[in-house]
Amino acid sequence: MRDRPYPRTIHLDKRSVIFCRQPAWFRDRCGIKSDIPREAASWIYETGSLTQRLKKKCGIHFRVAVLNQGWVRPWPDEARMLHLKRSQTALVREVLLFCSRQPLIVARTIIPRTTLKGAQRRLASLGTRPLGEVIFTYPALRRDRLDTGQVHTLDWNPRIAESLAIDRSVWGRRTVYDIAGRKLLVCEFFLPAVLGRWNA
């Protein structure tokens, strides 16, 4: 079922260029998985690197487009997950993952200042290099938490929704990663084009 159309007045949030408000998330727990379509669950519960999974299918046509990166205050829920004060800023990076010209995944990453130390400093200057290509090389990487959610059309920045032809809810996941005691939050949203034929 398609979501309702946008109201005439949209108030954009300075904390994001892809959303006009924070999506709703649910802690992953027993029973949640049964409500998620099989093709979406295949991506939400992927335990390896999404980047590597896409590259296996897409090869040299895989690319990353950076939509926004800067130091802003995360949404309150994001700050709580990363144990930040509401007044603290973090590095927020929002990107699109493509195969050729086809957008497949929208991603939002929140990295606290305390995480960007030592070897992790390079996370602040990835450019168009995918995050997963870097963090999955860290031997100390582990997942602390997984949430799932459906992003409704009213949550997206209308310009982004129009450019990506989003006219219905999009499934997503957000994961807290720990690298030797330093945390970051990665949110990934699976566009219709990545479902179905990309699951094999």
C-alpha positions as CSV (number, residue, x, y, z in Angstrom):
1,M,0.0,0.0,0.0
2,R,1.3,3.4,-0.9
3,D,1.7,6.1,1.8
4,R,-0.2,9.3,1.9
5,P,1.0,12.2,-0.3
6,Y,3.1,15.0,1.3
7,P,1.4,18.0,2.9
8,R,1.9,21.3,1.3
9,T,4.2,22.6,4.1
10,I,7.4,20.7,4.9
11,H,9.7,21.6,7.7
12,L,13.1,20.2,7.0
13,D,15.5,19.2,9.8
14,K,19.0,20.7,9.7
15,R,20.3,17.4,11.1
16,S,19.7,15.6,7.9
17,V,19.4,16.1,4.2
18,I,17.6,12.8,3.6
19,F,14.9,13.1,6.2
20,C,12.6,15.9,7.4
21,R,12.1,14.1,10.7
22,Q,13.6,11.1,12.5
23,P,12.2,7.7,11.4
24,A,10.6,5.4,14.0
25,W,12.7,2.4,15.1
26,F,12.0,-0.8,17.0
27,R,14.4,-2.9,19.0
28,D,15.0,-6.2,17.2
29,R,13.4,-9.0,19.2
30,C,11.7,-12.3,18.8
31,G,8.6,-12.0,16.5
32,I,9.8,-8.9,14.6
33,K,11.5,-10.8,11.9
34,S,8.2,-12.6,11.0
35,D,6.6,-9.2,10.1
36,I,9.4,-8.3,7.7
37,P,9.1,-9.3,4.0
38,R,11.6,-12.0,3.1
39,E,13.4,-9.9,0.5
40,A,13.9,-7.1,3.1
41,A,14.9,-9.5,5.9
42,S,17.7,-10.8,3.7
43,W,19.3,-7.4,3.9
44,I,18.3,-6.4,7.4
45,Y,19.9,-9.5,8.9
46,E,22.9,-9.6,6.6
47,T,25.8,-10.3,9.0
48,G,28.6,-9.4,6.6
49,S,29.5,-6.2,4.8
50,L,26.7,-4.8,2.6
51,T,29.4,-3.2,0.5
52,Q,30.9,-6.5,-0.3
53,R,27.5,-8.0,-1.1
54,L,26.7,-5.3,-3.5
55,K,30.1,-5.4,-5.1
56,K,29.7,-9.1,-5.8
57,K,26.7,-8.3,-7.9
58,C,27.6,-4.9,-9.3
59,G,31.4,-5.2,-9.7
60,I,33.1,-2.1,-11.0
61,H,29.7,-0.3,-11.4
62,F,29.3,0.0,-7.7
63,R,29.8,3.6,-6.4
64,V,29.0,5.9,-3.5
65,A,27.6,9.4,-3.7
66,V,28.0,11.6,-0.6
67,L,24.8,13.7,0.0
68,N,26.0,15.4,3.2
69,Q,28.7,15.3,5.8
70,G,29.3,17.6,8.7
71,W,29.3,18.1,12.5
72,V,25.7,18.4,13.8
73,R,23.8,17.4,16.9
74,P,22.3,13.9,16.3
75,W,18.7,13.3,17.0
76,P,18.0,12.6,20.7
77,D,17.4,8.9,20.1
78,E,20.7,8.6,18.3
79,A,22.6,10.5,21.0
80,R,21.2,8.1,23.6
81,M,22.4,5.1,21.7
82,L,25.9,6.5,21.5
83,H,25.9,7.8,25.1
84,L,26.2,11.4,24.0
85,K,24.8,14.5,25.7
86,R,22.0,16.2,23.7
87,S,24.2,19.3,23.2
88,Q,27.1,17.3,21.8
89,T,27.8,17.2,18.1
90,A,28.9,14.2,16.0
91,L,30.1,13.6,12.5
92,V,27.0,12.8,10.4
93,R,27.5,11.3,6.9
94,E,24.6,10.6,4.5
95,V,25.3,8.7,1.3
96,L,23.7,6.8,-1.6
97,L,25.0,3.4,-2.7
98,F,24.6,2.9,-6.5
99,C,25.0,0.2,-9.1
100,S,25.7,2.2,-12.2
101,R,22.9,4.8,-12.1
102,Q,20.5,2.8,-10.0
103,P,20.3,3.9,-6.3
104,L,20.0,0.9,-4.1
105,I,20.7,1.9,-0.4
106,V,20.5,5.1,1.5
107,A,22.8,5.3,4.5
108,R,23.2,7.6,7.5
109,T,26.2,7.2,9.8
110,I,26.8,9.0,13.1
111,I,30.3,9.0,14.5
112,P,31.2,10.6,17.9
113,R,34.4,12.6,18.2
114,T,35.8,10.1,20.7
115,T,35.6,7.4,18.1
116,L,37.7,9.4,15.6
117,K,41.0,8.7,17.3
118,G,44.0,6.6,16.4
119,A,43.4,4.3,13.4
120,Q,39.7,5.4,13.3
121,R,40.6,9.0,12.3
122,R,40.4,8.0,8.6
123,L,36.6,7.5,9.1
124,A,36.3,11.3,9.0
125,S,37.8,11.6,5.5
126,L,36.3,8.6,3.5
127,G,35.2,10.7,0.6
128,T,33.4,8.4,-1.8
129,R,35.0,5.3,-0.3
130,P,32.3,3.1,1.4
131,L,32.3,3.0,5.2
132,G,31.8,-0.8,5.2
133,E,35.0,-1.3,3.2
134,V,36.9,0.3,6.1
135,I,35.2,-0.8,9.3
136,F,35.0,-4.5,8.3
137,T,38.8,-4.6,8.2
138,Y,39.0,-3.8,12.0
139,P,39.6,-7.1,13.9
140,A,38.0,-5.6,17.0
141,L,34.7,-4.7,15.3
142,R,31.5,-6.1,16.8
143,R,27.8,-5.4,16.7
144,D,26.3,-4.1,19.9
145,R,22.6,-3.6,18.8
146,L,20.3,-3.9,15.9
147,D,17.0,-2.0,15.4
148,T,14.6,-2.3,12.5
149,G,12.0,0.1,11.1
150,Q,9.9,1.2,8.2
151,V,10.5,4.7,6.9
152,H,7.3,6.3,5.6
153,T,7.2,8.7,2.7
154,L,6.3,11.6,5.1
155,D,9.7,11.1,6.9
156,W,11.8,11.7,3.8
157,N,13.0,15.0,2.4
158,P,10.6,15.5,-0.5
159,R,13.4,16.2,-2.9
160,I,15.1,13.0,-2.0
161,A,11.9,11.0,-2.2
162,E,11.1,12.4,-5.6
163,S,14.6,11.8,-7.0
164,L,14.6,8.2,-5.8
165,A,10.9,7.6,-6.8
166,I,10.0,6.7,-3.2
167,D,6.2,6.4,-3.0
168,R,5.8,3.8,-0.3
169,S,7.4,2.7,3.0
170,V,11.1,1.6,2.9
171,W,12.5,-1.0,5.3
172,G,15.7,-0.2,7.2
173,R,18.0,-1.2,10.0
174,R,20.3,0.7,12.3
175,T,23.3,-0.9,14.0
176,V,25.5,0.2,16.8
177,Y,29.1,-0.9,16.0
178,D,31.9,-1.1,18.6
179,I,35.5,-0.7,17.6
180,A,37.7,-1.5,20.6
181,G,35.3,0.3,22.9
182,R,34.5,3.2,20.5
183,K,31.0,3.3,19.0
184,L,29.4,4.5,15.8
185,L,25.8,4.2,14.5
186,V,25.0,3.1,11.0
187,C,21.5,3.4,9.5
188,E,20.7,1.7,6.2
189,F,17.6,1.9,4.1
190,F,16.8,-0.6,1.4
191,L,15.2,0.9,-1.7
192,P,12.9,-1.2,-3.8
193,A,15.6,-1.7,-6.5
194,V,17.9,-3.6,-4.1
195,L,15.2,-6.1,-3.2
196,G,14.1,-9.1,-5.3
197,R,16.7,-9.8,-7.9
198,W,19.5,-8.6,-5.7
199,N,18.8,-11.2,-3.0
200,A,20.2,-14.2,-4.7
